[in-house]
Amino acid sequence: MKINRMKPISMILMFLLLVAGIPMEGQLKNYDIFSYETPKGFSLQKLDAALFYSKKDSKSYCQLFLYPATTSLGTPEADFNANWNSFARNSGQGIHDPETKETDTANGWHSIMGAARGRYGNKSFVLTLTTLSNGEISFYTASVFSDQKYLPAVQEFTGSIQPDLQLYAGKQKSTAPAVIIQNQSTSQSGQTGITKFNTRFDDGWFATATNDYVKVVKDNTEVRLMYINDALDQARPNTVDAADYYWNHYVSPNFQMAQAEKWSGVEYPVIYFKQGAGTYPATGKPCYVALKIVYSGGARPILVIAPDQQQFRQQYPHPNDLDRMLNYNKFALSVADITGKWTGGSGAGVEYYNAYNGTYAGMSAISTSDDFEFKTDGMYTSVYRSASSNMGTTRFGAIDYKGKYHITDWTLRAENRYKGKTTLFNAQLIAVKNGFLLYLSDNDAPSMNYTLIKIK
């Protein structure tokens, strides 16, 4: 497949049309605070989190997305990075940082458009994401297409989007902002030890870290994000399907199930999913239960308890829609929680063999470690160590930092990092069995991130 890079003049033209408010031809519709032109020949698809149009034929496809306006993170780059990490970054499909990036400014709005190539199954595609920010609000539109013939449709759709700032102001007044319930007692949080063990999200979900799982509740639906349990995972016989195994562990003992069925669709990666109607003995009320097993660093069972099948389907039309619930295992920082020593690291290796005779030809490997210590006096130290080997030659690297640090609920600012600069990390605590992890992501370089475990 040959897909040419979108010319800068096309990106600039779309941007100017958008921020200048020039009317477009075609049928106009509304979504969130936007008006937009309906893309010709595209079908509107159901997606709770965004506006989603798609078009496909026997050989190609195109998907168009528009996400609701949100409060800006402060800079266009920060907004773009957050959007790219949320929507685009997917190592399984070969998408990491943007391969191309274009920026522009007009009428107080800043735009950043990034694009990258990916692959799903045996088909290549191009992904574009455009973030627009004015310092107060931010939104983004994205496209995924497998043929360059869809470029005009992408450009026309993006160029037709018109935000209404007055609508956004009204929306903010009528919608409660995200708040963190800062409980200072750990008695309710069980053995996780997280000080601020409740998080209320601005989409209505409310998360609580408990002994065995993160409980996430909204209206009359409850989701349980079970912690990774390596002993339980290792005990599963190879002859027992993962969906059946965890259903028997988490559902059968706690619910009276009339019937249950497993996912029968053909998907890759394999979907481990089971669902059915039953009764919740704790309340005596009927319910609909679904269980999805996500493998990422271990088995991560996601258990959903909904009033009935219809309400479950409205929220999760496809089993993979449950995966996003893992993002609600997110809790705010406190000095008490992060004070101490933390460690993390990674490693990888590749072995080489002669393509002609199959003999071993050596290997390359790299191993890294990151150690942080946060002290009660507002000072920190961090130590980075690496060792890399290539065909018998080994090299070592080391970088040490120390300076002041400051935290908010969701950020950690560390002074005197690379070249003496201050680094702002997006930060959160992740609940795990008997404890929690500290996750740090460089706000300016999201690919630089750390998942740390407390050792002292």
Secondary structure, 3 states (H helix, E strand, C coil): CCCCCCCHHHHHHHHHHHHHCCCCCCCEEEECCEEEECCCCCEEECCCCCEEEEEECCCCEEEEEECCCEECCCCHHHHHHHHHHHHHCEHHHCECCCCEEEEEEECCEEEEEEEEEEEECCEEEEEEEEEEECCCEEEEEEEEECCHHHHHHHHHHHHHCEECHHHHHHHHHHCCCCECCCCCCCCCCHHHCCCCCEEECCCCCEEEECCCEEEEEECCEEEEEECCCHHHHHCCCCCCCHHHHHHHHHCCCCCEECCCEECCCCCCCCCEEEEEEEEECCCCEEEEEEEEEEECCCEEEEEEEECCHHHHHHHCCCHHHHHHHHHHCCECCCHHHHCEEEEEEEEEEEEEECCCCCCEEEEEEEEEEEEEEECCCCEEEEEEEEEEEECCEEEEEEEEEEEEEEECCCEEEECCCHHHCCEEEEEEEEEECCEEEEEEEECCCCCCEEEEEECC
